Amino acid sequence: MDAMTSPAADTSELSYEQARDELIRVVNELEQGSSTLEQSLALWERGEHLARRCEEWLIGAKARLDAARLAATAPASEDTATAR
């Protein structure tokens, strides 16, 4: 197992795409079933870290979209309030 599959390898610097692609690779390797129990556990742990990283990116993206939507509707509400 290389450093990229080590559960301890840092995932905080990975982009969404990097984490997703590595997660796909980890899942494929687990599905092959050719790893030892210890290797499978390490892959599973790495997959959990990668899945959390992907989720962080998706939550952040949703927050940015929500903020953009709010900003897009806020000026219209303020204009209505000042017109009264």
ROSE-4610 file (N, C-alpha, C; in Angstrom, 1 decimal, always signed):
// ROSE-4610
residu = [M/M/M/D/D/D/A/A/A/M/M/M/T/T/T/S/S/S/P/P/P/A/A/A/A/A/A/D/D/D/T/T/T/S/S/S/E/E/E/L/L/L/S/S/S/Y/Y/Y/E/E/E/Q/Q/Q/A/A/A/R/R/R/D/D/D/E/E/E/L/L/L/I/I/I/R/R/R/V/V/V/V/V/V/N/N/N/E/E/E/L/L/L/E/E/E/Q/Q/Q/G/G/G/S/S/S/S/S/S/T/T/T/L/L/L/E/E/E/Q/Q/Q/S/S/S/L/L/L/A/A/A/L/L/L/W/W/W/E/E/E/R/R/R/G/G/G/E/E/E/H/H/H/L/L/L/A/A/A/R/R/R/R/R/R/C/C/C/E/E/E/E/E/E/W/W/W/L/L/L/I/I/I/G/G/G/A/A/A/K/K/K/A/A/A/R/R/R/L/L/L/D/D/D/A/A/A/A/A/A/R/R/R/L/L/L/A/A/A/A/A/A/T/T/T/A/A/A/P/P/P/A/A/A/S/S/S/E/E/E/D/D/D/T/T/T/A/A/A/T/T/T/A/A/A/R/R/R]
num = [1/1/1/2/2/2/3/3/3/4/4/4/5/5/5/6/6/6/7/7/7/8/8/8/9/9/9/10/10/10/11/11/11/12/12/12/13/13/13/14/14/14/15/15/15/16/16/16/17/17/17/18/18/18/19/19/19/20/20/20/21/21/21/22/22/22/23/23/23/24/24/24/25/25/25/26/26/26/27/27/27/28/28/28/29/29/29/30/30/30/31/31/31/32/32/32/33/33/33/34/34/34/35/35/35/36/36/36/37/37/37/38/38/38/39/39/39/40/40/40/41/41/41/42/42/42/43/43/43/44/44/44/45/45/45/46/46/46/47/47/47/48/48/48/49/49/49/50/50/50/51/51/51/52/52/52/53/53/53/54/54/54/55/55/55/56/56/56/57/57/57/58/58/58/59/59/59/60/60/60/61/61/61/62/62/62/63/63/63/64/64/64/65/65/65/66/66/66/67/67/67/68/68/68/69/69/69/70/70/70/71/71/71/72/72/72/73/73/73/74/74/74/75/75/75/76/76/76/77/77/77/78/78/78/79/79/79/80/80/80/81/81/81/82/82/82/83/83/83/84/84/84]
x = [+0.8/+0.0/+0.9/+0.6/+1.4/+0.9/+1.6/+1.2/-0.2/-0.6/-1.9/-3.1/-2.8/-3.9/-3.8/-2.8/-2.6/-3.7/-4.5/-5.5/-5.0/-3.7/-3.2/-2.8/-2.6/-2.2/-3.3/-2.8/-3.7/-4.6/-5.9/-6.9/-7.3/-6.9/-7.4/-7.0/-5.9/-5.4/-5.9/-6.7/-7.2/-8.4/-8.4/-9.6/-10.7/-11.9/-13.0/-12.7/-12.2/-12.0/-10.9/-9.9/-8.8/-9.3/-10.1/-10.7/-11.6/-12.5/-13.4/-12.8/-11.7/-11.0/-10.3/-9.7/-9.0/-10.0/-11.2/-12.2/-12.7/-12.9/-13.3/-12.3/-11.0/-9.9/-9.9/-10.1/-10.2/-11.3/-12.5/-13.7/-13.4/-12.8/-12.5/-11.6/-10.6/-9.6/-10.3/-11.2/-11.9/-12.8/-13.5/-14.4/-13.7/-12.4/-11.6/-11.4/-11.4/-11.3/-10.0/-8.9/-7.7/-6.7/-7.2/-6.3/-6.4/-5.4/-5.5/-6.5/-6.8/-7.7/-7.2/-5.9/-5.3/-5.3/-5.0/-5.0/-6.4/-7.4/-8.8/-9.2/-8.8/-9.2/-8.6/-7.3/-6.6/-7.3/-7.7/-8.4/-9.7/-10.5/-11.8/-11.6/-10.6/-10.4/-10.0/-9.2/-8.8/-10.1/-10.9/-12.2/-13.1/-13.1/-13.9/-13.4/-12.1/-11.5/-11.8/-11.7/-11.9/-13.4/-14.3/-15.7/-16.0/-15.4/-15.7/-15.2/-14.0/-13.5/-14.4/-14.9/-15.9/-17.1/-17.6/-18.8/-18.5/-17.3/-16.9/-17.0/-16.5/-16.5/-18.0/-18.8/-20.2/-21.0/-20.7/-21.4/-21.0/-19.7/-19.2/-19.7/-19.9/-20.4/-21.9/-22.6/-24.1/-24.2/-23.3/-23.3/-23.1/-22.1/-21.8/-23.0/-23.6/-24.8/-25.9/-26.2/-27.2/-26.9/-25.6/-25.3/-25.5/-25.1/-25.3/-26.7/-27.6/-29.0/-29.6/-29.1/-29.6/-29.1/-27.9/-27.4/-28.2/-28.6/-29.3/-30.7/-31.3/-32.6/-32.6/-31.6/-31.5/-31.7/-31.0/-31.2/-32.6/-33.3/-34.7/-35.6/-35.3/-36.1/-35.8/-34.5/-34.1/-34.7/-34.8/-35.4/-36.8/-37.5/-39.0/-39.1/-38.3/-38.4/-38.1/-37.2/-36.9/-37.9/-38.7/-39.7/-40.9/-41.1/-42.3/-42.2]
y = [-1.2/+0.0/+1.2/+2.2/+3.4/+4.5/+5.6/+6.7/+7.3/+7.2/+7.8/+6.9/+5.6/+4.8/+4.7/+5.3/+5.3/+6.1/+5.6/+6.4/+7.6/+7.6/+8.8/+9.9/+9.5/+10.6/+11.7/+12.9/+14.1/+14.2/+14.4/+14.7/+16.1/+16.9/+18.3/+19.2/+18.8/+19.6/+19.2/+18.1/+17.5/+18.3/+18.5/+19.1/+18.1/+18.5/+17.6/+16.5/+16.9/+15.9/+14.9/+15.4/+14.5/+13.5/+14.0/+13.1/+12.1/+12.6/+11.7/+10.6/+11.0/+10.0/+9.0/+9.4/+8.5/+7.6/+8.1/+7.3/+6.2/+6.6/+5.6/+4.5/+4.9/+3.9/+3.0/+3.5/+2.8/+1.8/+2.2/+1.4/+0.2/+0.6/-0.5/-1.5/-1.1/-2.0/-2.9/-2.3/-3.1/-4.1/-3.7/-4.6/-5.8/-5.6/-6.7/-7.9/-7.5/-8.5/-9.2/-8.7/-9.4/-8.9/-7.9/-7.4/-8.3/-8.2/-8.9/-8.1/-8.7/-8.1/-6.7/-6.7/-5.5/-4.4/-4.8/-3.8/-3.3/-4.2/-3.8/-2.8/-3.1/-2.1/-0.8/-0.8/+0.5/+1.2/+0.5/+1.1/+1.6/+0.9/+1.3/+2.6/+2.7/+3.9/+5.1/+4.8/+5.9/+6.3/+5.4/+5.7/+6.6/+6.3/+7.1/+8.6/+8.7/+10.1/+10.8/+10.1/+10.7/+11.1/+10.2/+10.5/+11.8/+11.9/+13.1/+14.3/+14.2/+15.4/+15.8/+14.8/+15.1/+15.8/+15.3/+15.9/+17.3/+17.6/+19.0/+19.9/+19.4/+20.2/+20.5/+19.5/+19.6/+20.5/+20.4/+21.3/+22.8/+22.9/+24.3/+24.8/+24.0/+24.4/+24.8/+24.1/+24.4/+25.7/+25.9/+27.2/+28.4/+28.2/+29.3/+29.6/+28.5/+28.7/+29.4/+28.9/+29.6/+31.0/+31.4/+32.8/+33.6/+33.0/+33.7/+33.9/+32.9/+33.1/+34.2/+34.2/+35.2/+36.6/+36.7/+38.0/+38.5/+37.5/+37.9/+38.4/+37.9/+38.4/+39.5/+39.7/+40.8/+42.2/+42.6/+43.9/+44.2/+43.2/+43.4/+43.7/+43.0/+43.3/+44.7/+45.0/+46.4/+47.5/+47.3/+48.3/+48.4/+47.4/+47.4/+48.1/+47.9/+48.5/+50.0/+50.5/+51.9/+52.6/+51.9/+52.6/+53.0/+52.4/+52.7/+54.0]
z = [+0.0/+0.0/+0.0/-0.8/-0.9/+0.0/+0.0/+0.9/+0.6/-0.6/-1.0/-0.4/-0.1/+0.4/+1.9/+2.5/+4.0/+4.6/+5.5/+6.1/+6.8/+7.2/+7.9/+7.0/+5.7/+4.7/+4.7/+4.8/+4.9/+3.7/+3.9/+2.9/+2.8/+3.8/+3.9/+2.7/+2.0/+0.9/-0.4/-0.4/-1.7/-2.2/-3.6/-4.2/-4.2/-4.5/-4.6/-5.6/-6.7/-7.8/-7.4/-6.7/-6.3/-5.3/-4.3/-3.3/-3.9/-4.8/-5.5/-6.3/-7.1/-7.9/-7.1/-6.0/-5.1/-4.4/-4.0/-3.4/-4.4/-5.6/-6.6/-6.7/-6.7/-6.8/-5.6/-4.4/-3.2/-3.2/-3.6/-3.7/-4.7/-5.8/-6.8/-6.3/-5.5/-4.9/-3.9/-3.1/-2.1/-2.7/-3.8/-4.5/-5.2/-5.5/-6.1/-5.1/-3.8/-2.7/-2.7/-3.3/-3.3/-2.2/-1.4/-0.3/+1.0/+1.8/+3.1/+4.0/+5.1/+6.0/+6.5/+6.8/+7.3/+6.2/+5.0/+3.9/+3.6/+3.7/+3.5/+4.5/+5.8/+6.8/+6.6/+6.2/+5.9/+4.7/+3.7/+2.6/+3.0/+3.8/+4.3/+5.1/+5.9/+6.7/+5.8/+4.8/+3.8/+3.1/+2.7/+2.0/+2.9/+4.1/+5.1/+5.1/+5.2/+5.2/+3.9/+2.8/+1.5/+1.3/+1.8/+1.7/+2.5/+3.7/+4.5/+3.8/+3.1/+2.4/+1.3/+0.5/-0.5/+0.0/+1.2/+1.8/+2.2/+2.8/+3.1/+1.9/+0.8/-0.4/-0.9/-0.8/-1.3/-0.3/+1.0/+1.9/+1.7/+1.4/+1.1/-0.1/-1.2/-2.4/-2.3/-1.5/-1.2/-0.5/+0.5/+1.3/+0.3/-0.6/-1.5/-2.5/-2.9/-3.8/-3.0/-1.8/-1.0/-0.7/-0.5/-0.2/-1.5/-2.7/-3.9/-4.2/-4.0/-4.2/-3.3/-2.0/-1.1/-1.5/-1.9/-2.4/-3.6/-4.5/-5.7/-5.4/-4.3/-4.0/-3.0/-2.3/-1.3/-1.9/-3.0/-3.5/-3.9/-4.4/-4.8/-3.6/-2.5/-1.3/-0.7/-0.8/-0.2/-1.1/-2.4/-3.3/-3.0/-2.7/-2.4/-1.1/-0.1/+1.2/+1.1/+0.3/+0.2/-0.7/-1.5/-2.3/-1.5/-0.4/+0.4/+1.1]
